[in-house]
Amino acid sequence: MGGRLRVLFVIMLVLLFRLNVSAQQIRVGYVHVFDDAPVLIAQDGGFFKDQDLNVNLQAFTSGPSLAKGLVSNQLEIGVMGFTNALSWSAQGADLYIVGKVQSGYHAMVTRADSGITDLSDLQGKSIATQGVGSTADVVLKGVVLPAGNLQENDVHLLHTAPATALQSLLAGRVDAAFLFEPFDRFLRHQTSTVELYEIGKEWPFPCMVVVVSGEFMRTNPTALRNFLDAIKLSIEFMESNPVEAATLLVPHFLPSGELATSKGAIPGVQIMNEAISTQTFAWYLSDHDLRRMEEIQEIMLEQGLLTSKVEVSEIVDLSWQEKLAN
């Protein structure tokens, strides 16, 4: 009997070791912006741990750089802009979109003293925005500017980091900025602003999506489902406990714990809570999202960012969210 117990004990140790090794191999990339807040909440709030996952999170400064990490097998899962996933899929990369995280929030804002009150007033003006080819850049040129009867050559675009875009607008070096959170919150607390357009209100689309390598999806279905379940739980937590979620996010976006303004310091929890309230976080892709994907693909083709069309239905696998819904 003692020998059998020892054998069972050894088997249990081997199984636990294999589970730990498997978990340690889940390398997840995310873009360090508020759009990916559910990923940070899942990590810091213990939702990955609750799903028996040991996720190695890796922060990236842009979607294109994250996508390169995914296609070069440095990552198994990436949470990034839909346009980046589409670009690589068009080049034959073995990638699949298996869920959503957030619908795009990007606000075109200007200072209240600029005299600009409408998108059309940006004719001949300078705008600070994100990098060329980024998701923000695609929708700015393909959706936002046309909403003001403008084209790219009607304005002067400064492609830069979001923090620099914020400071450029505050200092008057540009006339407007296309910002996401929490930089939009920072601006509104530091000066009087006018919102000219917010794409999440006017033209919602699946901005941040969960992208996985085909190999990982096929060989690690349980781990992938657990990851998606953790993201779902994280988003539900943000909806039901926004202040607690905001507290978890403060160290990532306001390490000092507060935002300095001319009227005094504002607690970071307040800023993060406000930013959460502006967002539409969701773990599932709707029929509307799928139609938007097709529209964005047409925009990218027009902009020359894609040279061939991709069958969106072939790179989007909805079976995972169907499992989570049951």
C-alpha positions as CSV (number, residue, x, y, z in Angstrom):
1,M,0.0,0.0,0.0
2,G,2.8,2.3,0.9
3,G,4.4,1.7,-2.5
4,R,1.2,2.6,-4.3
5,L,0.9,5.8,-2.3
6,R,4.4,6.8,-3.3
7,V,3.6,6.1,-6.9
8,L,0.5,8.2,-6.8
9,F,2.4,11.0,-5.0
10,V,5.0,11.0,-7.8
11,I,2.3,11.1,-10.5
12,M,0.6,14.1,-8.8
13,L,4.0,15.9,-8.6
14,V,4.6,15.3,-12.3
15,L,1.2,16.5,-13.3
16,L,1.5,19.6,-11.2
17,F,4.9,20.3,-12.7
18,R,3.5,19.9,-16.2
19,L,0.7,22.3,-15.4
20,N,3.1,24.9,-14.0
21,V,5.3,24.6,-17.0
22,S,2.4,25.0,-19.4
23,A,1.1,28.1,-17.5
24,Q,4.6,29.7,-17.6
25,Q,4.6,29.4,-21.3
26,I,1.6,31.7,-21.8
27,R,3.3,34.9,-22.9
28,V,0.8,37.7,-23.4
29,G,1.5,41.0,-25.1
30,Y,-0.5,44.1,-24.6
31,V,-0.3,47.8,-25.5
32,H,0.3,50.0,-22.5
33,V,-2.8,52.2,-23.0
34,F,-6.1,52.4,-21.1
35,D,-7.9,50.5,-23.9
36,D,-6.1,47.4,-22.5
37,A,-7.1,48.0,-18.9
38,P,-9.0,44.7,-18.6
39,V,-5.7,42.8,-19.1
40,L,-4.1,44.7,-16.2
41,I,-7.1,44.1,-14.0
42,A,-7.1,40.4,-14.9
43,Q,-3.5,40.3,-13.7
44,D,-3.5,42.5,-10.7
45,G,-7.0,41.5,-9.6
46,G,-6.1,37.8,-9.6
47,F,-8.5,36.7,-12.4
48,F,-5.7,35.0,-14.3
49,K,-4.6,33.2,-11.1
50,D,-8.2,32.2,-10.4
51,Q,-8.2,30.5,-13.8
52,D,-5.0,28.6,-12.9
53,L,-3.0,30.7,-15.3
54,N,0.5,32.1,-14.7
55,V,0.5,34.8,-17.4
56,N,3.7,36.5,-18.3
57,L,2.5,40.0,-19.4
58,Q,4.7,42.0,-21.7
59,A,4.0,45.6,-22.4
60,F,4.5,47.1,-25.9
61,T,4.5,50.8,-27.0
62,S,2.5,50.1,-30.1
63,G,0.3,47.6,-31.8
64,P,2.6,47.0,-34.8
65,S,5.5,46.1,-32.5
66,L,3.3,43.8,-30.5
67,A,2.1,42.1,-33.7
68,K,5.7,41.4,-34.7
69,G,6.2,39.7,-31.4
70,L,3.2,37.5,-32.0
71,V,4.2,36.4,-35.5
72,S,7.8,35.8,-34.5
73,N,6.6,33.3,-31.8
74,Q,7.8,35.5,-28.9
75,L,4.1,35.6,-27.7
76,E,1.2,33.2,-27.7
77,I,-1.5,35.8,-27.2
78,G,-1.8,39.5,-28.0
79,V,-4.3,42.1,-27.1
80,M,-4.0,44.8,-29.8
81,G,-5.8,46.9,-32.4
82,F,-7.8,45.1,-34.9
83,T,-6.0,46.8,-37.8
84,N,-2.7,45.2,-36.8
85,A,-4.1,41.7,-36.8
86,L,-5.7,42.3,-40.2
87,S,-2.4,43.6,-41.7
88,W,-0.5,40.5,-40.6
89,S,-3.3,38.1,-41.6
90,A,-3.2,39.7,-45.1
91,Q,0.5,38.7,-45.3
92,G,-0.4,35.1,-44.5
93,A,0.3,35.1,-40.7
94,D,-1.3,32.2,-38.8
95,L,-3.3,34.5,-36.5
96,Y,-6.9,34.3,-35.2
97,I,-9.1,36.9,-33.6
98,V,-11.0,35.1,-30.8
99,G,-12.5,37.9,-28.7
100,K,-12.8,41.6,-28.1
101,V,-11.7,43.8,-25.2
102,Q,-12.8,47.4,-26.1
103,S,-14.7,49.5,-28.6
104,G,-12.5,52.4,-29.7
105,Y,-12.4,55.6,-27.6
106,H,-10.6,58.4,-29.4
107,A,-11.6,62.0,-28.9
108,M,-10.7,64.8,-31.2
109,V,-10.2,67.7,-28.8
110,T,-9.0,71.3,-28.8
111,R,-8.4,74.0,-26.3
112,A,-11.5,76.1,-25.5
113,D,-9.6,79.3,-26.4
114,S,-8.7,78.0,-29.9
115,G,-11.8,79.3,-31.6
116,I,-12.3,75.8,-33.2
117,T,-15.8,74.6,-32.6
118,D,-16.4,72.0,-35.4
119,L,-14.4,69.4,-37.3
120,S,-14.6,71.5,-40.4
121,D,-12.7,74.3,-38.6
122,L,-9.6,72.0,-38.6
123,Q,-9.0,73.0,-42.3
124,G,-5.3,74.0,-42.5
125,K,-4.8,73.3,-38.8
126,S,-2.3,71.0,-37.0
127,I,-3.4,67.8,-35.2
128,A,-1.3,65.6,-32.9
129,T,-2.1,61.9,-33.3
130,Q,-0.7,58.4,-33.1
131,G,1.8,56.7,-35.3
132,V,1.3,56.1,-39.0
133,G,-0.5,52.9,-39.7
134,S,-1.8,52.6,-36.2
135,T,-5.5,51.9,-35.5
136,A,-6.0,55.5,-34.4
137,D,-4.3,56.7,-37.6
138,V,-6.5,54.5,-39.8
139,V,-9.8,55.7,-38.3
140,L,-8.6,59.3,-38.1
141,K,-8.0,59.5,-41.8
142,G,-10.8,57.2,-42.9
143,V,-13.6,58.2,-40.5
144,V,-13.0,61.3,-38.4
145,L,-11.6,63.7,-41.0
146,P,-14.3,62.7,-43.6
147,A,-16.9,63.4,-41.0
148,G,-15.7,67.1,-41.2
149,N,-15.5,67.0,-45.0
150,L,-11.7,66.9,-44.7
151,Q,-9.0,64.8,-46.2
152,E,-5.5,64.1,-44.9
153,N,-3.9,66.8,-47.0
154,D,-6.3,69.4,-45.6
155,V,-4.6,69.2,-42.2
156,H,-1.1,69.0,-40.8
157,L,-0.6,65.7,-38.8
158,L,2.0,65.3,-36.1
159,H,2.5,61.6,-35.5
160,T,3.8,61.2,-32.0
161,A,3.4,59.4,-28.7
162,P,0.1,60.2,-26.8
163,A,2.0,61.9,-23.9
164,T,3.7,64.2,-26.4
165,A,0.4,64.8,-28.2
166,L,-1.1,65.9,-24.9
167,Q,1.8,68.3,-24.0
168,S,1.9,69.7,-27.6
169,L,-1.8,70.7,-27.3
170,L,-1.4,72.1,-23.8
171,A,1.6,74.2,-25.0
172,G,-0.2,75.4,-28.1
173,R,2.2,73.7,-30.5
174,V,-0.7,72.1,-32.2
175,D,-4.3,73.1,-32.7
176,A,-6.0,69.8,-31.8
177,A,-5.2,66.3,-30.7
178,F,-6.7,62.9,-31.3
179,L,-6.4,61.3,-27.8
180,F,-7.4,58.1,-26.0
181,E,-7.6,57.6,-22.3
182,P,-6.3,58.5,-19.8
183,F,-4.6,61.3,-21.7
184,D,-8.0,62.7,-22.6
185,R,-8.9,62.9,-18.9
186,F,-5.5,64.5,-18.1
187,L,-6.2,67.2,-20.7
188,R,-9.7,68.0,-19.5
189,H,-8.5,68.5,-16.0
190,Q,-5.5,70.6,-17.0
191,T,-7.3,73.1,-19.3
192,S,-10.7,73.9,-20.7
193,T,-11.4,71.9,-23.8
194,V,-13.9,71.4,-26.6
195,E,-14.6,67.9,-27.9
196,L,-15.1,67.9,-31.6
197,Y,-15.7,64.2,-32.2
198,E,-15.4,61.0,-30.2
199,I,-15.3,57.9,-32.3
200,G,-16.7,55.6,-29.5
201,K,-19.9,57.7,-29.6
202,E,-20.1,58.4,-33.3
203,W,-18.6,55.4,-35.0
204,P,-18.0,52.5,-32.5
205,F,-15.8,49.7,-33.8
206,P,-13.9,46.7,-32.3
207,C,-10.6,48.5,-31.5
208,M,-8.9,46.1,-29.1
209,V,-9.2,42.4,-29.8
210,V,-7.7,39.2,-28.5
211,V,-5.4,37.7,-31.1
212,V,-3.8,34.3,-30.8
213,S,-1.4,32.3,-32.8
214,G,-3.0,29.4,-34.7
215,E,-0.5,26.9,-33.2
216,F,-1.4,27.9,-29.6
217,M,-5.1,27.9,-30.3
218,R,-4.9,24.3,-31.6
219,T,-2.5,22.9,-29.0
220,N,-3.7,24.7,-25.9
221,P,-7.5,25.1,-26.1
222,T,-8.0,24.9,-22.3
223,A,-5.5,27.6,-21.5
224,L,-6.9,29.8,-24.2
225,R,-10.5,29.4,-22.9
226,N,-9.3,30.1,-19.4
227,F,-7.5,33.3,-20.6
228,L,-10.7,34.5,-22.3
229,D,-12.7,33.7,-19.3
230,A,-10.4,35.8,-17.1
231,I,-10.8,38.7,-19.5
232,K,-14.5,38.3,-19.4
233,L,-14.5,38.3,-15.6
234,S,-12.2,41.3,-15.5
235,I,-14.5,43.3,-17.7
236,E,-17.5,42.4,-15.5
237,F,-15.5,43.4,-12.4
238,M,-14.8,46.8,-14.0
239,E,-18.5,47.3,-14.6
240,S,-19.7,46.3,-11.1
241,N,-16.7,47.6,-9.1
242,P,-15.3,50.7,-11.0
243,V,-13.7,52.3,-8.0
244,E,-11.9,49.1,-7.0
245,A,-10.8,48.6,-10.6
246,A,-9.6,52.3,-10.8
247,T,-7.5,51.7,-7.7
248,L,-5.7,48.8,-9.4
249,L,-5.1,50.9,-12.5
250,V,-3.6,54.0,-10.8
251,P,0.0,52.6,-10.4
252,H,0.0,51.8,-14.2
253,F,-1.0,55.2,-15.5
254,L,-0.4,57.7,-12.6
255,P,2.4,56.3,-10.5
256,S,2.5,59.4,-8.4
257,G,-1.1,58.7,-7.3
258,E,-2.5,62.0,-8.4
259,L,-2.6,64.5,-11.3
260,A,-1.2,67.9,-10.7
261,T,-3.4,70.8,-12.1
262,S,-3.6,74.5,-11.7
263,K,-6.5,74.0,-9.4
264,G,-4.7,71.5,-7.2
265,A,-4.0,67.8,-7.2
266,I,-6.7,65.3,-8.3
267,P,-6.6,61.8,-6.9
268,G,-5.6,59.2,-9.4
269,V,-8.6,57.0,-8.5
270,Q,-10.9,59.7,-9.6
271,I,-9.1,60.1,-12.9
272,M,-9.1,56.3,-13.6
273,N,-12.8,56.0,-12.6
274,E,-13.7,58.7,-15.0
275,A,-11.7,57.0,-17.7
276,I,-13.5,53.7,-17.1
277,S,-16.8,55.5,-17.4
278,T,-16.0,56.8,-20.9
279,Q,-15.1,53.4,-22.3
280,T,-17.1,50.5,-23.7
281,F,-15.4,47.4,-22.7
282,A,-16.8,44.1,-24.0
283,W,-15.5,40.6,-24.3
284,Y,-17.7,39.5,-27.2
285,L,-17.7,40.4,-30.9
286,S,-21.2,41.4,-32.2
287,D,-22.6,41.3,-35.7
288,H,-22.1,45.1,-35.7
289,D,-18.4,44.5,-34.9
290,L,-18.0,42.1,-37.8
291,R,-19.6,44.6,-40.2
292,R,-17.2,47.3,-38.9
293,M,-14.3,45.0,-39.5
294,E,-15.3,44.8,-43.1
295,E,-15.6,48.5,-43.3
296,I,-12.2,49.1,-41.8
297,Q,-10.7,46.7,-44.2
298,E,-12.1,48.7,-47.1
299,I,-10.6,51.9,-45.5
300,M,-7.2,50.2,-45.2
301,L,-7.3,49.1,-48.8
302,E,-8.1,52.7,-49.9
303,Q,-5.2,53.9,-47.7
304,G,-2.8,51.4,-49.3
305,L,-2.2,49.7,-45.9
306,L,-3.5,46.4,-47.4
307,T,-2.6,45.1,-50.9
308,S,-5.1,42.2,-50.8
309,K,-8.5,41.5,-49.2
310,V,-8.9,39.1,-46.3
311,E,-11.9,37.0,-45.6
312,V,-12.7,38.3,-42.1
313,S,-14.8,35.2,-41.4
314,E,-11.7,33.1,-41.9
315,I,-9.6,34.9,-39.3
316,V,-12.4,35.5,-36.7
317,D,-13.2,32.4,-34.6
318,L,-16.4,33.1,-32.7
319,S,-16.6,29.6,-31.2
320,W,-14.6,30.7,-28.1
321,Q,-17.1,33.4,-27.1
322,E,-19.9,31.0,-27.7
323,K,-18.3,28.6,-25.2
324,L,-18.0,31.4,-22.7
325,A,-21.6,32.4,-23.1
326,N,-22.9,29.0,-22.1
